[in-house]
Amino acid sequence: MPKLKTKSGAKKRFKITATGKIKAGVAGKRHRLLSHSAKYIRQNRGTKVMSEADAKIIKTYLPYGL
């Protein structure tokens, strides 16, 4: 069986936690922030753990983890 390639975009955007969950940076933080409330900007700081449905797809892009 040949080795599987990791998706280059996925390895740059996601990290796997010690328990196997996927974490990623939050969307909506690059530009157009004046129209967002301070609460929105504050709550979307840092990283978030992806939902199980999204994590299932992302794990196929990272066949051997990171």
PDB file of N, CA, C and O in Angstrom:
ATOM      1  N   MET A   1       0.847  -1.182   0.000  1.00  0.00           N
ATOM      2  CA  MET A   1       0.000   0.000   0.000  1.00  0.00           C
ATOM      3  C   MET A   1       0.894   1.248   0.000  1.00  0.00           C
ATOM      4  O   MET A   1       1.774   1.360   0.854  1.00  0.00           O
ATOM      5  N   PRO A   2       0.696   2.171  -0.918  1.00  0.00           N
ATOM      6  CA  PRO A   2       1.532   3.370  -0.935  1.00  0.00           C
ATOM      7  C   PRO A   2       1.200   4.303   0.218  1.00  0.00           C
ATOM      8  O   PRO A   2       0.112   4.260   0.792  1.00  0.00           O
ATOM      9  N   LYS A   3       2.166   5.143   0.534  1.00  0.00           N
ATOM     10  CA  LYS A   3       1.939   6.144   1.577  1.00  0.00           C
ATOM     11  C   LYS A   3       0.948   7.179   1.075  1.00  0.00           C
ATOM     12  O   LYS A   3       0.900   7.480  -0.118  1.00  0.00           O
ATOM     13  N   LEU A   4       0.155   7.724   1.998  1.00  0.00           N
ATOM     14  CA  LEU A   4      -0.811   8.767   1.660  1.00  0.00           C
ATOM     15  C   LEU A   4      -0.177  10.133   1.882  1.00  0.00           C
ATOM     16  O   LEU A   4       0.608  10.318   2.811  1.00  0.00           O
ATOM     17  N   LYS A   5      -0.517  11.070   1.038  1.00  0.00           N
ATOM     18  CA  LYS A   5       0.010  12.426   1.194  1.00  0.00           C
ATOM     19  C   LYS A   5      -0.908  13.245   2.090  1.00  0.00           C
ATOM     20  O   LYS A   5      -2.131  13.108   2.048  1.00  0.00           O
ATOM     21  N   THR A   6      -0.294  14.095   2.896  1.00  0.00           N
ATOM     22  CA  THR A   6      -1.013  15.041   3.730  1.00  0.00           C
ATOM     23  C   THR A   6      -1.354  16.265   2.894  1.00  0.00           C
ATOM     24  O   THR A   6      -0.531  16.719   2.099  1.00  0.00           O
ATOM     25  N   LYS A   7      -2.559  16.806   3.061  1.00  0.00           N
ATOM     26  CA  LYS A   7      -2.936  18.041   2.366  1.00  0.00           C
ATOM     27  C   LYS A   7      -2.127  19.194   2.955  1.00  0.00           C
ATOM     28  O   LYS A   7      -2.175  19.441   4.160  1.00  0.00           O
ATOM     29  N   SER A   8      -1.384  19.897   2.102  1.00  0.00           N
ATOM     30  CA  SER A   8      -0.495  20.954   2.570  1.00  0.00           C
ATOM     31  C   SER A   8      -1.251  22.085   3.264  1.00  0.00           C
ATOM     32  O   SER A   8      -0.768  22.650   4.245  1.00  0.00           O
ATOM     33  N   GLY A   9      -2.445  22.415   2.750  1.00  0.00           N
ATOM     34  CA  GLY A   9      -3.232  23.477   3.370  1.00  0.00           C
ATOM     35  C   GLY A   9      -3.694  23.101   4.768  1.00  0.00           C
ATOM     36  O   GLY A   9      -3.762  23.953   5.653  1.00  0.00           O
ATOM     37  N   ALA A  10      -4.011  21.834   4.968  1.00  0.00           N
ATOM     38  CA  ALA A  10      -4.514  21.376   6.262  1.00  0.00           C
ATOM     39  C   ALA A  10      -3.419  21.385   7.326  1.00  0.00           C
ATOM     40  O   ALA A  10      -3.673  21.740   8.477  1.00  0.00           O
ATOM     41  N   LYS A  11      -2.215  20.998   6.947  1.00  0.00           N
ATOM     42  CA  LYS A  11      -1.152  20.948   7.955  1.00  0.00           C
ATOM     43  C   LYS A  11      -0.755  22.341   8.429  1.00  0.00           C
ATOM     44  O   LYS A  11      -0.204  22.492   9.519  1.00  0.00           O
ATOM     45  N   LYS A  12      -1.035  23.368   7.608  1.00  0.00           N
ATOM     46  CA  LYS A  12      -0.743  24.742   8.009  1.00  0.00           C
ATOM     47  C   LYS A  12      -1.852  25.343   8.874  1.00  0.00           C
ATOM     48  O   LYS A  12      -1.599  26.273   9.640  1.00  0.00           O
ATOM     49  N   ARG A  13      -3.069  24.825   8.760  1.00  0.00           N
ATOM     50  CA  ARG A  13      -4.219  25.471   9.389  1.00  0.00           C
ATOM     51  C   ARG A  13      -4.721  24.794  10.659  1.00  0.00           C
ATOM     52  O   ARG A  13      -5.397  25.434  11.465  1.00  0.00           O
ATOM     53  N   PHE A  14      -4.407  23.512  10.857  1.00  0.00           N
ATOM     54  CA  PHE A  14      -4.983  22.775  11.969  1.00  0.00           C
ATOM     55  C   PHE A  14      -3.908  22.148  12.844  1.00  0.00           C
ATOM     56  O   PHE A  14      -2.805  21.843  12.390  1.00  0.00           O
ATOM     57  N   LYS A  15      -4.264  21.964  14.125  1.00  0.00           N
ATOM     58  CA  LYS A  15      -3.415  21.234  15.062  1.00  0.00           C
ATOM     59  C   LYS A  15      -4.287  20.178  15.726  1.00  0.00           C
ATOM     60  O   LYS A  15      -5.496  20.362  15.861  1.00  0.00           O
ATOM     61  N   ILE A  16      -3.679  19.080  16.138  1.00  0.00           N
ATOM     62  CA  ILE A  16      -4.402  18.013  16.820  1.00  0.00           C
ATOM     63  C   ILE A  16      -4.036  18.061  18.301  1.00  0.00           C
ATOM     64  O   ILE A  16      -2.858  18.096  18.656  1.00  0.00           O
ATOM     65  N   THR A  17      -5.057  18.063  19.165  1.00  0.00           N
ATOM     66  CA  THR A  17      -4.820  18.104  20.602  1.00  0.00           C
ATOM     67  C   THR A  17      -4.390  16.728  21.088  1.00  0.00           C
ATOM     68  O   THR A  17      -4.421  15.761  20.326  1.00  0.00           O
ATOM     69  N   ALA A  18      -3.990  16.634  22.343  1.00  0.00           N
ATOM     70  CA  ALA A  18      -3.536  15.366  22.913  1.00  0.00           C
ATOM     71  C   ALA A  18      -4.653  14.328  22.951  1.00  0.00           C
ATOM     72  O   ALA A  18      -4.384  13.127  22.911  1.00  0.00           O
ATOM     73  N   THR A  19      -5.904  14.781  23.028  1.00  0.00           N
ATOM     74  CA  THR A  19      -7.033  13.847  23.059  1.00  0.00           C
ATOM     75  C   THR A  19      -7.546  13.524  21.664  1.00  0.00           C
ATOM     76  O   THR A  19      -8.512  12.773  21.523  1.00  0.00           O
ATOM     77  N   GLY A  20      -6.913  14.082  20.621  1.00  0.00           N
ATOM     78  CA  GLY A  20      -7.280  13.748  19.258  1.00  0.00           C
ATOM     79  C   GLY A  20      -8.275  14.691  18.612  1.00  0.00           C
ATOM     80  O   GLY A  20      -8.726  14.443  17.494  1.00  0.00           O
ATOM     81  N   LYS A  21      -8.628  15.778  19.302  1.00  0.00           N
ATOM     82  CA  LYS A  21      -9.545  16.750  18.711  1.00  0.00           C
ATOM     83  C   LYS A  21      -8.767  17.695  17.799  1.00  0.00           C
ATOM     84  O   LYS A  21      -7.547  17.817  17.912  1.00  0.00           O
ATOM     85  N   ILE A  22      -9.475  18.356  16.902  1.00  0.00           N
ATOM     86  CA  ILE A  22      -8.853  19.278  15.951  1.00  0.00           C
ATOM     87  C   ILE A  22      -9.117  20.706  16.405  1.00  0.00           C
ATOM     88  O   ILE A  22     -10.258  21.064  16.697  1.00  0.00           O
ATOM     89  N   LYS A  23      -8.073  21.523  16.465  1.00  0.00           N
ATOM     90  CA  LYS A  23      -8.279  22.931  16.784  1.00  0.00           C
ATOM     91  C   LYS A  23      -7.772  23.796  15.641  1.00  0.00           C
ATOM     92  O   LYS A  23      -6.839  23.431  14.926  1.00  0.00           O
ATOM     93  N   ALA A  24      -8.412  24.953  15.487  1.00  0.00           N
ATOM     94  CA  ALA A  24      -8.101  25.840  14.371  1.00  0.00           C
ATOM     95  C   ALA A  24      -8.345  27.277  14.792  1.00  0.00           C
ATOM     96  O   ALA A  24      -9.042  27.544  15.771  1.00  0.00           O
ATOM     97  N   GLY A  25      -7.763  28.193  14.043  1.00  0.00           N
ATOM     98  CA  GLY A  25      -8.008  29.609  14.261  1.00  0.00           C
ATOM     99  C   GLY A  25      -9.431  29.962  13.874  1.00  0.00           C
ATOM    100  O   GLY A  25     -10.031  29.309  13.020  1.00  0.00           O
ATOM    101  N   VAL A  26      -9.965  30.988  14.501  1.00  0.00           N
ATOM    102  CA  VAL A  26     -11.353  31.379  14.280  1.00  0.00           C
ATOM    103  C   VAL A  26     -11.455  32.248  13.032  1.00  0.00           C
ATOM    104  O   VAL A  26     -10.600  33.098  12.784  1.00  0.00           O
ATOM    105  N   ALA A  27     -12.513  32.025  12.249  1.00  0.00           N
ATOM    106  CA  ALA A  27     -12.730  32.805  11.040  1.00  0.00           C
ATOM    107  C   ALA A  27     -13.280  34.185  11.382  1.00  0.00           C
ATOM    108  O   ALA A  27     -13.825  34.399  12.464  1.00  0.00           O
ATOM    109  N   GLY A  28     -13.129  35.115  10.444  1.00  0.00           N
ATOM    110  CA  GLY A  28     -13.724  36.438  10.591  1.00  0.00           C
ATOM    111  C   GLY A  28     -12.898  37.414  11.389  1.00  0.00           C
ATOM    112  O   GLY A  28     -13.452  38.317  12.017  1.00  0.00           O
ATOM    113  N   LYS A  29     -11.568  37.258  11.382  1.00  0.00           N
ATOM    114  CA  LYS A  29     -10.720  38.123  12.199  1.00  0.00           C
ATOM    115  C   LYS A  29      -9.659  38.867  11.388  1.00  0.00           C
ATOM    116  O   LYS A  29      -8.742  39.445  11.972  1.00  0.00           O
ATOM    117  N   ARG A  30      -9.762  38.868  10.065  1.00  0.00           N
ATOM    118  CA  ARG A  30      -8.711  39.453   9.236  1.00  0.00           C
ATOM    119  C   ARG A  30      -8.978  40.896   8.846  1.00  0.00           C
ATOM    120  O   ARG A  30      -8.093  41.745   8.951  1.00  0.00           O
ATOM    121  N   HIS A  31     -10.176  41.172   8.405  1.00  0.00           N
ATOM    122  CA  HIS A  31     -10.494  42.534   7.950  1.00  0.00           C
ATOM    123  C   HIS A  31     -11.971  42.783   8.189  1.00  0.00           C
ATOM    124  O   HIS A  31     -12.704  41.879   8.590  1.00  0.00           O
ATOM    125  N   ARG A  32     -12.411  44.024   7.939  1.00  0.00           N
ATOM    126  CA  ARG A  32     -13.804  44.417   8.153  1.00  0.00           C
ATOM    127  C   ARG A  32     -14.207  44.262   9.616  1.00  0.00           C
ATOM    128  O   ARG A  32     -15.327  43.844   9.909  1.00  0.00           O
ATOM    129  N   LEU A  33     -13.314  44.590  10.522  1.00  0.00           N
ATOM    130  CA  LEU A  33     -13.594  44.422  11.942  1.00  0.00           C
ATOM    131  C   LEU A  33     -14.368  45.592  12.534  1.00  0.00           C
ATOM    132  O   LEU A  33     -14.930  45.466  13.622  1.00  0.00           O
ATOM    133  N   LEU A  34     -14.409  46.728  11.843  1.00  0.00           N
ATOM    134  CA  LEU A  34     -15.160  47.875  12.362  1.00  0.00           C
ATOM    135  C   LEU A  34     -16.651  47.568  12.452  1.00  0.00           C
ATOM    136  O   LEU A  34     -17.339  48.075  13.338  1.00  0.00           O
ATOM    137  N   SER A  35     -17.149  46.740  11.539  1.00  0.00           N
ATOM    138  CA  SER A  35     -18.572  46.417  11.549  1.00  0.00           C
ATOM    139  C   SER A  35     -18.914  45.323  12.558  1.00  0.00           C
ATOM    140  O   SER A  35     -20.091  45.021  12.756  1.00  0.00           O
ATOM    141  N   HIS A  36     -17.915  44.727  13.195  1.00  0.00           N
ATOM    142  CA  HIS A  36     -18.165  43.713  14.210  1.00  0.00           C
ATOM    143  C   HIS A  36     -18.141  44.354  15.589  1.00  0.00           C
ATOM    144  O   HIS A  36     -17.417  45.320  15.828  1.00  0.00           O
ATOM    145  N   SER A  37     -18.940  43.803  16.487  1.00  0.00           N
ATOM    146  CA  SER A  37     -18.992  44.334  17.842  1.00  0.00           C
ATOM    147  C   SER A  37     -17.741  43.910  18.615  1.00  0.00           C
ATOM    148  O   SER A  37     -17.044  42.968  18.238  1.00  0.00           O
ATOM    149  N   ALA A  38     -17.483  44.625  19.694  1.00  0.00           N
ATOM    150  CA  ALA A  38     -16.335  44.297  20.547  1.00  0.00           C
ATOM    151  C   ALA A  38     -16.489  42.907  21.142  1.00  0.00           C
ATOM    152  O   ALA A  38     -15.504  42.193  21.325  1.00  0.00           O
ATOM    153  N   LYS A  39     -17.720  42.524  21.443  1.00  0.00           N
ATOM    154  CA  LYS A  39     -17.991  41.188  21.987  1.00  0.00           C
ATOM    155  C   LYS A  39     -17.612  40.101  20.986  1.00  0.00           C
ATOM    156  O   LYS A  39     -17.020  39.089  21.360  1.00  0.00           O
ATOM    157  N   TYR A  40     -17.950  40.309  19.716  1.00  0.00           N
ATOM    158  CA  TYR A  40     -17.615  39.349  18.658  1.00  0.00           C
ATOM    159  C   TYR A  40     -16.105  39.191  18.543  1.00  0.00           C
ATOM    160  O   TYR A  40     -15.593  38.073  18.486  1.00  0.00           O
ATOM    161  N   ILE A  41     -15.401  40.309  18.509  1.00  0.00           N
ATOM    162  CA  ILE A  41     -13.939  40.275  18.363  1.00  0.00           C
ATOM    163  C   ILE A  41     -13.305  39.595  19.569  1.00  0.00           C
ATOM    164  O   ILE A  41     -12.370  38.808  19.418  1.00  0.00           O
ATOM    165  N   ARG A  42     -13.803  39.891  20.758  1.00  0.00           N
ATOM    166  CA  ARG A  42     -13.247  39.332  21.986  1.00  0.00           C
ATOM    167  C   ARG A  42     -13.506  37.828  22.086  1.00  0.00           C
ATOM    168  O   ARG A  42     -12.618  37.075  22.484  1.00  0.00           O
ATOM    169  N   GLN A  43     -14.701  37.391  21.734  1.00  0.00           N
ATOM    170  CA  GLN A  43     -15.038  35.976  21.865  1.00  0.00           C
ATOM    171  C   GLN A  43     -14.343  35.107  20.819  1.00  0.00           C
ATOM    172  O   GLN A  43     -14.160  33.908  21.029  1.00  0.00           O
ATOM    173  N   ASN A  44     -13.958  35.707  19.695  1.00  0.00           N
ATOM    174  CA  ASN A  44     -13.302  34.938  18.643  1.00  0.00           C
ATOM    175  C   ASN A  44     -11.789  35.057  18.682  1.00  0.00           C
ATOM    176  O   ASN A  44     -11.123  34.802  17.678  1.00  0.00           O
ATOM    177  N   ARG A  45     -11.248  35.431  19.802  1.00  0.00           N
ATOM    178  CA  ARG A  45      -9.806  35.520  19.969  1.00  0.00           C
ATOM    179  C   ARG A  45      -9.228  34.108  20.146  1.00  0.00           C
ATOM    180  O   ARG A  45      -9.873  33.251  20.750  1.00  0.00           O
ATOM    181  N   GLY A  46      -8.046  33.867  19.636  1.00  0.00           N
ATOM    182  CA  GLY A  46      -7.389  32.584  19.850  1.00  0.00           C
ATOM    183  C   GLY A  46      -7.888  31.489  18.914  1.00  0.00           C
ATOM    184  O   GLY A  46      -8.172  31.742  17.744  1.00  0.00           O
ATOM    185  N   THR A  47      -7.990  30.277  19.437  1.00  0.00           N
ATOM    186  CA  THR A  47      -8.387  29.123  18.630  1.00  0.00           C
ATOM    187  C   THR A  47      -9.639  28.481  19.211  1.00  0.00           C
ATOM    188  O   THR A  47     -10.000  28.712  20.365  1.00  0.00           O
ATOM    189  N   LYS A  48     -10.294  27.669  18.381  1.00  0.00           N
ATOM    190  CA  LYS A  48     -11.480  26.926  18.812  1.00  0.00           C
ATOM    191  C   LYS A  48     -11.317  25.462  18.416  1.00  0.00           C
ATOM    192  O   LYS A  48     -10.583  25.139  17.482  1.00  0.00           O
ATOM    193  N   VAL A  49     -12.004  24.590  19.131  1.00  0.00           N
ATOM    194  CA  VAL A  49     -12.031  23.170  18.789  1.00  0.00           C
ATOM    195  C   VAL A  49     -13.128  22.971  17.748  1.00  0.00           C
ATOM    196  O   VAL A  49     -14.251  23.445  17.918  1.00  0.00           O
ATOM    197  N   MET A  50     -12.793  22.267  16.673  1.00  0.00           N
ATOM    198  CA  MET A  50     -13.737  22.054  15.580  1.00  0.00           C
ATOM    199  C   MET A  50     -14.832  21.073  16.010  1.00  0.00           C
ATOM    200  O   MET A  50     -14.619  20.243  16.894  1.00  0.00           O
ATOM    201  N   SER A  51     -16.006  21.177  15.376  1.00  0.00           N
ATOM    202  CA  SER A  51     -17.103  20.257  15.657  1.00  0.00           C
ATOM    203  C   SER A  51     -16.724  18.851  15.176  1.00  0.00           C
ATOM    204  O   SER A  51     -15.814  18.682  14.364  1.00  0.00           O
ATOM    205  N   GLU A  52     -17.429  17.862  15.687  1.00  0.00           N
ATOM    206  CA  GLU A  52     -17.131  16.472  15.321  1.00  0.00           C
ATOM    207  C   GLU A  52     -17.315  16.236  13.818  1.00  0.00           C
ATOM    208  O   GLU A  52     -16.542  15.498  13.208  1.00  0.00           O
ATOM    209  N   ALA A  53     -18.329  16.856  13.225  1.00  0.00           N
ATOM    210  CA  ALA A  53     -18.585  16.669  11.795  1.00  0.00           C
ATOM    211  C   ALA A  53     -17.438  17.230  10.963  1.00  0.00           C
ATOM    212  O   ALA A  53     -16.996  16.594  10.006  1.00  0.00           O
ATOM    213  N   ASP A  54     -16.952  18.419  11.321  1.00  0.00           N
ATOM    214  CA  ASP A  54     -15.833  19.018  10.597  1.00  0.00           C
ATOM    215  C   ASP A  54     -14.540  18.253  10.863  1.00  0.00           C
ATOM    216  O   ASP A  54     -13.735  18.055   9.953  1.00  0.00           O
ATOM    217  N   ALA A  55     -14.339  17.823  12.105  1.00  0.00           N
ATOM    218  CA  ALA A  55     -13.119  17.110  12.474  1.00  0.00           C
ATOM    219  C   ALA A  55     -12.975  15.809  11.698  1.00  0.00           C
ATOM    220  O   ALA A  55     -11.865  15.416  11.339  1.00  0.00           O
ATOM    221  N   LYS A  56     -14.082  15.150  11.442  1.00  0.00           N
ATOM    222  CA  LYS A  56     -14.066  13.882  10.698  1.00  0.00           C
ATOM    223  C   LYS A  56     -13.515  14.095   9.291  1.00  0.00           C
ATOM    224  O   LYS A  56     -12.749  13.272   8.791  1.00  0.00           O
ATOM    225  N   ILE A  57     -13.907  15.204   8.651  1.00  0.00           N
ATOM    226  CA  ILE A  57     -13.429  15.514   7.303  1.00  0.00           C
ATOM    227  C   ILE A  57     -11.953  15.915   7.341  1.00  0.00           C
ATOM    228  O   ILE A  57     -11.162  15.483   6.503  1.00  0.00           O
ATOM    229  N   ILE A  58     -11.594  16.738   8.314  1.00  0.00           N
ATOM    230  CA  ILE A  58     -10.221  17.242   8.409  1.00  0.00           C
ATOM    231  C   ILE A  58      -9.240  16.103   8.670  1.00  0.00           C
ATOM    232  O   ILE A  58      -8.122  16.126   8.156  1.00  0.00           O
ATOM    233  N   LYS A  59      -9.637  15.114   9.457  1.00  0.00           N
ATOM    234  CA  LYS A  59      -8.747  13.992   9.754  1.00  0.00           C
ATOM    235  C   LYS A  59      -8.400  13.175   8.516  1.00  0.00           C
ATOM    236  O   LYS A  59      -7.357  12.522   8.478  1.00  0.00           O
ATOM    237  N   THR A  60      -9.268  13.204   7.499  1.00  0.00           N
ATOM    238  CA  THR A  60      -8.936  12.513   6.255  1.00  0.00           C
ATOM    239  C   THR A  60      -7.824  13.237   5.502  1.00  0.00           C
ATOM    240  O   THR A  60      -7.102  12.625   4.714  1.00  0.00           O
ATOM    241  N   TYR A  61      -7.687  14.544   5.745  1.00  0.00           N
ATOM    242  CA  TYR A  61      -6.622  15.326   5.112  1.00  0.00           C
ATOM    243  C   TYR A  61      -5.285  15.110   5.812  1.00  0.00           C
ATOM    244  O   TYR A  61      -4.235  15.396   5.236  1.00  0.00           O
ATOM    245  N   LEU A  62      -5.308  14.615   7.033  1.00  0.00           N
ATOM    246  CA  LEU A  62      -4.102  14.408   7.838  1.00  0.00           C
ATOM    247  C   LEU A  62      -3.994  12.948   8.200  1.00  0.00           C
ATOM    248  O   LEU A  62      -4.254  12.591   9.349  1.00  0.00           O
ATOM    249  N   PRO A  63      -3.618  12.079   7.264  1.00  0.00           N
ATOM    250  CA  PRO A  63      -3.696  10.638   7.509  1.00  0.00           C
ATOM    251  C   PRO A  63      -2.787  10.146   8.638  1.00  0.00           C
ATOM    252  O   PRO A  63      -3.086   9.124   9.256  1.00  0.00           O
ATOM    253  N   TYR A  64      -1.701  10.837   8.915  1.00  0.00           N
ATOM    254  CA  TYR A  64      -0.767  10.391   9.949  1.00  0.00           C
ATOM    255  C   TYR A  64      -0.688  11.371  11.098  1.00  0.00           C
ATOM    256  O   TYR A  64       0.274  11.340  11.865  1.00  0.00           O
ATOM    257  N   GLY A  65      -1.669  12.236  11.234  1.00  0.00           N
ATOM    258  CA  GLY A  65      -1.635  13.249  12.282  1.00  0.00           C
ATOM    259  C   GLY A  65      -0.653  14.349  11.919  1.00  0.00           C
ATOM    260  O   GLY A  65      -0.294  14.518  10.754  1.00  0.00           O
ATOM    261  N   LEU A  66      -0.229  15.088  12.918  1.00  0.00           N
ATOM    262  CA  LEU A  66       0.733  16.181  12.682  1.00  0.00           C
ATOM    263  C   LEU A  66       1.936  16.034  13.591  1.00  0.00           C
ATOM    264  O   LEU A  66       2.851  16.855  13.542  1.00  0.00           O
TER     265      LEU A  66
END
